[in-house]
């Protein structure tokens, strides 16, 4: 384990590997996911860009936190399992959130529209077990709504305020020790003056 640039060798050592011990850099992480044993079980929806982003987010949160399992290989497979379980959904949510960010206030003020059509004596008999529309209409009733600005912004806020990365990284929490204590204690020796 390398010493910290800032804290030198005072950083505590743990009896289990930390995330930083296993994946000291992004290349080690992406190479692991590309390994011929691992690659077939990594979801194809997880792009190279997302793998890099995921590494840095995990590193930021868990770099010096010991892993929860004593068996390192089992932990690696648990990492891949967790990625497959949550990252594809995260990718979809992230794409939706990016789309939402592109909308204007006027866009979110738009409400719903209901259209009620009526046809007198249509030439074909409508069936009760279908939702096909009649080929012509005699009259139509349209109902449109528009949200006020406060309601529109409030619902927009609800859709956007979620921090998706934080939500995703929390899913990996179970892979790391909840109780962290160093395996070695730092002992300071103080010499007393003989008088």
MARGU-920767 format. One record per residue (C-alpha): residue number from 1; residue in three letters; x, y, z. Coordinates in steps of 0.2 Angstrom, whole numbers. Example, Ala and Ser with C-alpha at 12.3 -4.5 7.8 and 13.67 -1.06 7.14 Angstrom:
2
(1, 'ALA', (62, -22, 39))
(2, 'SER', (68, -5, 36))
END
This chain:
195
(1, 'UNK', (0, 0, 0))
(2, 'UNK', (8, 17, -5))
(3, 'UNK', (9, 31, 7))
(4, 'UNK', (-2, 46, 5))
(5, 'UNK', (7, 61, -2))
(6, 'UNK', (-1, 72, 11))
(7, 'UNK', (-1, 61, 26))
(8, 'UNK', (14, 51, 23))
(9, 'UNK', (15, 34, 33))
(10, 'UNK', (3, 40, 46))
(11, 'UNK', (-12, 33, 36))
(12, 'UNK', (-19, 17, 46))
(13, 'UNK', (-17, 0, 38))
(14, 'UNK', (-32, -12, 38))
(15, 'UNK', (-32, -31, 39))
(16, 'UNK', (-42, -31, 23))
(17, 'UNK', (-39, -23, 6))
(18, 'UNK', (-46, -6, 2))
(19, 'UNK', (-54, -1, -14))
(20, 'UNK', (-38, 9, -18))
(21, 'UNK', (-28, -7, -15))
(22, 'UNK', (-38, -17, -27))
(23, 'UNK', (-40, -3, -40))
(24, 'UNK', (-26, 10, -38))
(25, 'UNK', (-31, 18, -55))
(26, 'UNK', (-45, 18, -68))
(27, 'UNK', (-35, 7, -80))
(28, 'UNK', (-34, -7, -67))
(29, 'UNK', (-53, -5, -65))
(30, 'UNK', (-57, -5, -83))
(31, 'UNK', (-44, -19, -87))
(32, 'UNK', (-53, -30, -74))
(33, 'UNK', (-70, -27, -82))
(34, 'UNK', (-62, -32, -99))
(35, 'UNK', (-54, -48, -92))
(36, 'UNK', (-60, -63, -102))
(37, 'UNK', (-67, -71, -86))
(38, 'UNK', (-77, -55, -81))
(39, 'UNK', (-82, -47, -97))
(40, 'UNK', (-95, -60, -102))
(41, 'UNK', (-104, -56, -86))
(42, 'UNK', (-104, -37, -86))
(43, 'UNK', (-119, -30, -94))
(44, 'UNK', (-117, -24, -112))
(45, 'UNK', (-127, -8, -107))
(46, 'UNK', (-113, -2, -96))
(47, 'UNK', (-102, 9, -108))
(48, 'UNK', (-84, 12, -107))
(49, 'UNK', (-88, 30, -101))
(50, 'UNK', (-99, 25, -87))
(51, 'UNK', (-86, 12, -81))
(52, 'UNK', (-73, 27, -80))
(53, 'UNK', (-86, 38, -71))
(54, 'UNK', (-91, 24, -59))
(55, 'UNK', (-73, 21, -55))
(56, 'UNK', (-70, 39, -50))
(57, 'UNK', (-86, 40, -40))
(58, 'UNK', (-82, 24, -31))
(59, 'UNK', (-65, 30, -28))
(60, 'UNK', (-71, 46, -21))
(61, 'UNK', (-83, 37, -9))
(62, 'UNK', (-74, 21, -4))
(63, 'UNK', (-55, 23, -9))
(64, 'UNK', (-48, 20, 9))
(65, 'UNK', (-62, 9, 15))
(66, 'UNK', (-59, -9, 18))
(67, 'UNK', (-69, -22, 8))
(68, 'UNK', (-83, -31, 18))
(69, 'UNK', (-78, -49, 13))
(70, 'UNK', (-62, -58, 18))
(71, 'UNK', (-62, -67, 1))
(72, 'UNK', (-56, -54, -12))
(73, 'UNK', (-62, -64, -27))
(74, 'UNK', (-79, -66, -20))
(75, 'UNK', (-79, -47, -17))
(76, 'UNK', (-75, -44, -35))
(77, 'UNK', (-89, -55, -41))
(78, 'UNK', (-101, -46, -29))
(79, 'UNK', (-95, -29, -37))
(80, 'UNK', (-99, -35, -54))
(81, 'UNK', (-116, -42, -48))
(82, 'UNK', (-120, -25, -40))
(83, 'UNK', (-115, -16, -56))
(84, 'UNK', (-126, -27, -67))
(85, 'UNK', (-141, -25, -54))
(86, 'UNK', (-141, -6, -53))
(87, 'UNK', (-130, 3, -67))
(88, 'UNK', (-141, -1, -82))
(89, 'UNK', (-156, 7, -73))
(90, 'UNK', (-145, 21, -68))
(91, 'UNK', (-140, 24, -86))
(92, 'UNK', (-159, 25, -92))
(93, 'UNK', (-163, 37, -77))
(94, 'UNK', (-148, 48, -81))
(95, 'UNK', (-154, 49, -100))
(96, 'UNK', (-171, 54, -94))
(97, 'UNK', (-165, 67, -82))
(98, 'UNK', (-154, 74, -96))
(99, 'UNK', (-169, 75, -107))
(100, 'UNK', (-179, 84, -93))
(101, 'UNK', (-165, 97, -91))
(102, 'UNK', (-168, 102, -109))
(103, 'UNK', (-186, 107, -106))
(104, 'UNK', (-191, 125, -103))
(105, 'UNK', (-204, 131, -90))
(106, 'UNK', (-217, 133, -104))
(107, 'UNK', (-214, 114, -108))
(108, 'UNK', (-218, 109, -91))
(109, 'UNK', (-233, 120, -89))
(110, 'UNK', (-242, 110, -103))
(111, 'UNK', (-255, 99, -95))
(112, 'UNK', (-265, 85, -102))
(113, 'UNK', (-277, 85, -117))
(114, 'UNK', (-293, 75, -118))
(115, 'UNK', (-302, 73, -134))
(116, 'UNK', (-320, 65, -135))
(117, 'UNK', (-327, 61, -152))
(118, 'UNK', (-344, 55, -156))
(119, 'UNK', (-351, 48, -173))
(120, 'UNK', (-369, 47, -176))
(121, 'UNK', (-375, 31, -186))
(122, 'UNK', (-357, 26, -192))
(123, 'UNK', (-357, 15, -207))
(124, 'UNK', (-348, 1, -197))
(125, 'UNK', (-353, -7, -180))
(126, 'UNK', (-341, -3, -167))
(127, 'UNK', (-335, -19, -157))
(128, 'UNK', (-334, -19, -138))
(129, 'UNK', (-318, -29, -137))
(130, 'UNK', (-307, -16, -147))
(131, 'UNK', (-301, 1, -145))
(132, 'UNK', (-300, 5, -164))
(133, 'UNK', (-306, 22, -168))
(134, 'UNK', (-321, 25, -179))
(135, 'UNK', (-317, 31, -197))
(136, 'UNK', (-326, 48, -195))
(137, 'UNK', (-333, 60, -182))
(138, 'UNK', (-348, 70, -181))
(139, 'UNK', (-343, 81, -166))
(140, 'UNK', (-328, 83, -155))
(141, 'UNK', (-326, 89, -137))
(142, 'UNK', (-308, 95, -132))
(143, 'UNK', (-302, 98, -115))
(144, 'UNK', (-285, 106, -112))
(145, 'UNK', (-276, 111, -96))
(146, 'UNK', (-261, 121, -92))
(147, 'UNK', (-252, 121, -75))
(148, 'UNK', (-248, 137, -66))
(149, 'UNK', (-230, 142, -65))
(150, 'UNK', (-228, 137, -47))
(151, 'UNK', (-236, 120, -49))
(152, 'UNK', (-225, 117, -65))
(153, 'UNK', (-209, 122, -57))
(154, 'UNK', (-213, 112, -42))
(155, 'UNK', (-216, 96, -52))
(156, 'UNK', (-201, 100, -62))
(157, 'UNK', (-190, 101, -46))
(158, 'UNK', (-197, 84, -40))
(159, 'UNK', (-191, 76, -56))
(160, 'UNK', (-174, 84, -56))
(161, 'UNK', (-168, 86, -38))
(162, 'UNK', (-162, 68, -37))
(163, 'UNK', (-144, 65, -37))
(164, 'UNK', (-143, 49, -47))
(165, 'UNK', (-124, 46, -44))
(166, 'UNK', (-126, 47, -25))
(167, 'UNK', (-141, 35, -26))
(168, 'UNK', (-131, 23, -37))
(169, 'UNK', (-115, 24, -26))
(170, 'UNK', (-126, 20, -11))
(171, 'UNK', (-130, 3, -18))
(172, 'UNK', (-111, -2, -17))
(173, 'UNK', (-111, 2, 2))
(174, 'UNK', (-114, -16, 7))
(175, 'UNK', (-98, -21, -2))
(176, 'UNK', (-88, -11, 11))
(177, 'UNK', (-85, -13, 30))
(178, 'UNK', (-97, -3, 41))
(179, 'UNK', (-85, -4, 56))
(180, 'UNK', (-68, 2, 51))
(181, 'UNK', (-53, 0, 63))
(182, 'UNK', (-35, -1, 58))
(183, 'UNK', (-26, -17, 61))
(184, 'UNK', (-11, -9, 67))
(185, 'UNK', (-10, 5, 80))
(186, 'UNK', (2, 19, 79))
(187, 'UNK', (13, 19, 94))
(188, 'UNK', (22, 35, 100))
(189, 'UNK', (37, 33, 110))
(190, 'UNK', (42, 47, 121))
(191, 'UNK', (59, 48, 130))
(192, 'UNK', (59, 55, 147))
(193, 'UNK', (74, 65, 153))
(194, 'UNK', (84, 57, 166))
(195, 'UNK', (87, 69, 180))
END
